[in-house]
Amino acid sequence: MKKYRLSIIATVVAVLITSYFFVILKGWSGSVSVVTDYDAEVITPTTEDTAFGDLFEYHYVNDSLPHYIYMRMRDSIDRIKAEKNPKYMASGEGIFMGPVGFEKNLKNVKIGFGPEENDPVMKKMKDTMDNLPSYFPGTSKEDEDKRMNYERELFVRYNERSNDLREQYKARADKEYWLSLTGYKTVDNTKFLIHNNKYYLAVVKWDSVKKRNSNSTKYGHYIRKEIPFRYSAEDQKVKIPISKGKYNFLKGILNVIIFVILFVTAFVYIGLPIQVLLNISRGRPFSRQNNRAFRIMTWTLIALGLLSIIAPYLIHLFYIQIIPSEIWLEQLWPRIYSKLYLFLIAAVIFIIGKAFAKGYRLQEEQDLTI
């Protein structure tokens, strides 16, 4: 009977693990299908409304031009649009732990800007590199070697000067500080923009639905909705502006939390297993110390799994008043699914721990009998 029960447990565990990896291989994304009562959407563009800046503008470039000219014109247009409406600029520095982090970036920096552009020393070195043949007019191998060595040395000095100037510029430039929350998506057709140094969402207001015999069409237009933070659709991130003092304070706390979690993780999942193996090697596999180690490993893993699942929603509660309904947090079930492996590992450790605990009780009974 015991053998039969054991085979059932092993079979159930094997089915669960196999199903988990089967779903992964099938590419299940945790998406939810949305059923609508219309077949098409028509959104009226708002190119004439200056309240949206140039968010909806499209600048035509003749595609019959040579490719390099076409790409240069397109890049110039994209660069100008990005400078006028900086939807998101990658931060120079930052720290993240799970769904929350703190970032800072330089304020009002133009794309492609380099502080070395106006430096006279850099200009002189660049002019020298451009005119090296005039400084070394000889054609012999010795002259070519001199030119190449000088060019290599000048190139190194040029890069060092450029890096120094960039670091000096970063140190004195104004910065923006952010509390960043990850895992946020927007409703379909919603766009983020910055206009007159304020943050907005361009959201669709549906005006009417035209029904036909076989299908229907939904008509709407964009309206502007002000929000108190930046949003990046590329990495699904909400960036709430904070002061420099709050940034430094919260970043310091997060650093402490990260090192505490790192210490606990190393202690529980590296230190304790080593201790268990040492006890086994010393002929004490069934001991109170080993039983305690398995319990700690099991409950710590469960706690970390639950914390990683519910932490984004707990943090979201603090900012639910400022985050509009057009920006929503990832659904709970996909997040649970992504952490399911932690609970499977915890279950395995728990079962092994129960086996060691049973051995410990049998050993105690045997010692008492003797």
N, C-alpha and C positions, 0 to 999 in steps of 0.2 A: 504493500500500500504506500509506503514511504517513497519507494522508487517511482511509483506511478505519479504521486504528487510532485515529486522533483522534476519529472519529465514535463509535466504541464506547466510548471513555473518557467522552466527553460524555454519551452515552446512559446509562451506568451511574451517573454523578454525578446526572443529572437524575432517574433512577428513585429513587435513594436519598433525595434531597431531597423529591421528591413524596410518597414513601411516608411519610416522617417527618411531613410536615404533614397528610397524609391521616389518619394515626392520631390526630394531635392533634384534628382536626376531628371525628372519630368519638367523641372523649371517652374514649379508652382510659386507664384509671386505674392500670394496673399491678397490679390486685388479683389474688389467687390464689383460685380456687374451692376450697372444702373439701368433700370428700365424706364424709358421715357415714352410719352404719348405723342411724339412728333418725329418726323423723319429727317428734317433738315433745319439748319439755323442760318439766319441771315442777319449779320451785325453791320449796321451802317457805320462806315469809317468816319472819323472826326478830324480830318486833316485841316479843317479851317478853324478849329477851336484852339486858340493859343494857350488855354489852360492846361493842355496836355503836352506843351512844348512841341518837339518834333517826334514824339513817340510813334505816331502813325504815319510819318512821312516816308516816302520812298523816292529816292533820287535815281533817276534812270541813267544808265551808262550804256552807250552803244556797244553791244557785244560783237560788232563786226571789227572793232579796233584790234590791233595786235594784242596778244594775250598779256604781255608784260605791261603795256600801257593800260589795258582794261583793269588788271589787278592793282596797279598803282593808284588809279582813280578810285576804285572801290575801297581800297585800304584807307585812302585819305578821307573819304566820306564817312566810313565807319569810325575813324579816329575822331573826326570832328563831332559826330553824334555822341560818341562815348564820353568826350570831354564836356559836352553840353548837358548830358544826362548820365552821370556816373552811377549806374544802377548798383554796381558792387565793385569794390576795389579790394584785392587780396591784402590781408594784413601783413605787416612786416614782422610782427611778433605776436605771440599768443600761446595760450595753454588750454587744453581741452581734457575733460574726463567724461566719457560717455556723452550724454545729451547736452551738456553745458560747458561753456568755456569763456575765456576773456581774451579779447584781442585789441590791438591798437594799430593804426595805420597813419601815414602822413596825411595831413589835411590839405585839400585843394592842390594836389599834385597833378600836373598835366601828363598825359600818357606819352612815354618816350622821353620825358624830361631828364636831363643829366646836369648836375651842378657844375660839371667840368666845362660846360659849353662857354661860360664867360670867364674862365680862368686863363690869364695871359701865359702862364707857364705851360699849360696844356696846349694852348694854341701854338706856342713856339715849338714844342716837341712834335706836334702833328705836322707843322710846316717843314720841319727838318726831315721827318720820315718821308714826306711827299717829294722832297727834293734831294734825297740822298745821292742820286747819280751825279748831281752837280758838285757835291762835296767830295765825291770819290770818282773822278772822271776816268781813272785808269781802267784798262781792260785786261791787265795781267791777272794771273791766278792770285797773286799776293794782294792786289788791289781789291779783287772780289771778296777774298776772305776778310779783309779789313772792313769792307762795307757790310758784309753779312754779320760780323761780330758786333759792329757798332749798332746796326739795326736791331739785333737781338737784345742788346743791353738797353737801348733806348725804348724798345717795346716793353721790357720789364718795368722800367722806371715810369713809363706812361701808365701802365696798369696800376702800379702802386700808388701813384699820384691820384688817379681816378678813384680808387677805393678809399683813400684817405679823405678826399673831398666829399664823397658820398656819405661816409660815416660822420663827418663834421656837419653835413647838412641835416642828416637824420637827427643828430643830437640837439640842434637848435631849432628845427622846424616845428611848427604847430602840429599837434597830433589829435586824433579822434580816438576815443576809448569806448569799447562795446562790451556788453554782456550778450553772448551769442548762444542761441538755443537751436538745436538741430532737429531734423525730422519733420519739418513743417512743409506742407504742400498748399497749393492754391486751387481754388475752384477753376474749372475750365474757362479759358479766354480771359482770365484775370492777369493784369500786367502791373508791374511796379515802375514808378517813375519818381524823379526828383525835379521839383520845379520851384525856383526862387528859394532854394535851400530848405524846402519843406518836402516831406515824404508823402506820397499818395499811392493809392491803388486805382487803376482804371478798371472798373467793374462793369459788367453788362447789366443793363436794365431792360428786361423783356417787356415789349409793348403790346404785342398781340400774337395770336396763333391763327394762321389761316388753314382751315381744314378743307380737304378735298375728299373725293370718293375713296381714293386708294392711299393717300398719304396726307401729311400736314407739314407746315413750315412755321417755324417760330422766328419772329422779327424783334430786333432790339437795337439799342444803341449804348455807347459807353458813357458812364458818368464818372466823376472824380470823387474819391473818398480819402480824406486825410488820415494818416496814421502816424504814431509817434516813434517809428523805428524804421530801419532799412530792412529790405527783404531780398534775399538772393535765391532765385529759382534754380540756379546751377547746382548749388549744394544744399538746397532746401534749408536755409538758415535764416532765422530772425535775429537781427542785430539791434539791441536796445542801447541807446547812448547813455553812458554813465560818466561821472567825473573822474579825473585822474586819481584823486585820493581814494575813491571807492574802488577803482580798478586795481590799484596797488594793494589795498586791504584784502579784497576778495580773491585776487590772484595768489596772495600769500596764504590765505586759508586753504585754497584749492591745492596748492603745493603740499601743504601739510597733510591734507586728506589723501592725496595721491601716494605719498610716502608711507602713511599709516596702512593704507590698503595694500601697498606693495610688500610691506613688512609682514602683515597678517597672511597674505597669500603665500609668501615664501616660507613662513613658519609652518602653515597648515599643510601645504601641498609639496613641500620639499623637505622641511625639517622633520615633521612628524613621520612621513613614510620612511625616512632614513632611520629614525629612532625605532620604528617597528621592525625594520629589517635587522638592526643591531640586536634587538631583543630576541628575535628568532635565531640569529646566529649564535647567541649565548645560551641557547637551549631553553628560553622562556617565551615561547610563542603565545601561550595563553596566560596573559597577565592583566591585572587591572589597568596598568598603564596603556597597553595596546587597545583595550576596550575603549578607554577614554579617547585615545587618538582617533579611532574610527568614528566615534560619535561627533567629535569636533570637526573632522573632515566632512562628514555628511551634512551637518547642520550649517556649517559655514558655506558650503557650496549651494545649499538651498537658499540661504539668506542672500548671497551674492546674486543668484539668479532672480529672486523676487525683487531685489533692489534695482537691478538693471532693467527690469520690466516696468516697474511702477514709478521709478524716479522721474522720467519725462512728464508724466501726468501730474505728479506732485508739484513739480516746478511750474507746470502750466497753470496750476490753480492760482499761483501768485500773480500771474500776468493775464489772467482770463479777461480782465476788464479792458485791457488795451489791445488785445489781439482780436481783430474782427472775425466774423464767421466765414469770410472769404478765404482766410488762412487757417488751415486745420492741421492738427497733429495726427501723425500716423496712427492707424487703428490698432487696437489692443491685440487682436488675435495674431496678426503677422509678427508682432514683437514677441508674443509668447512662443510662437512657433520657432522663431530664430534662436531662442534660448532653451528650447526643449532638450538639447543635448546635455545641458548642465544638470537637469533633473534626472536624466537617464544615468549619467555618471554617478550622481548622488545615490540613486537607487542601487547601483552595483556596489558602491562602497558600503552602503547600509547593509546589504545582504552579506557581504564578506565580514563586516563587523559583527553581525548576528551569529555567524558561524564561529568566529573567534570567541564571542561571549559564551556560546554554548560549550565550547571546549573548555573555557575557563571554569564554568560551573561543574562540568564533569570532573575536571581535575581537582577542584575543591572537595567534591564528594568523595573522590578516591582517597585524597589526603586524610579526610576525616575518618574514613573506614579503616585506613591503616593505623 
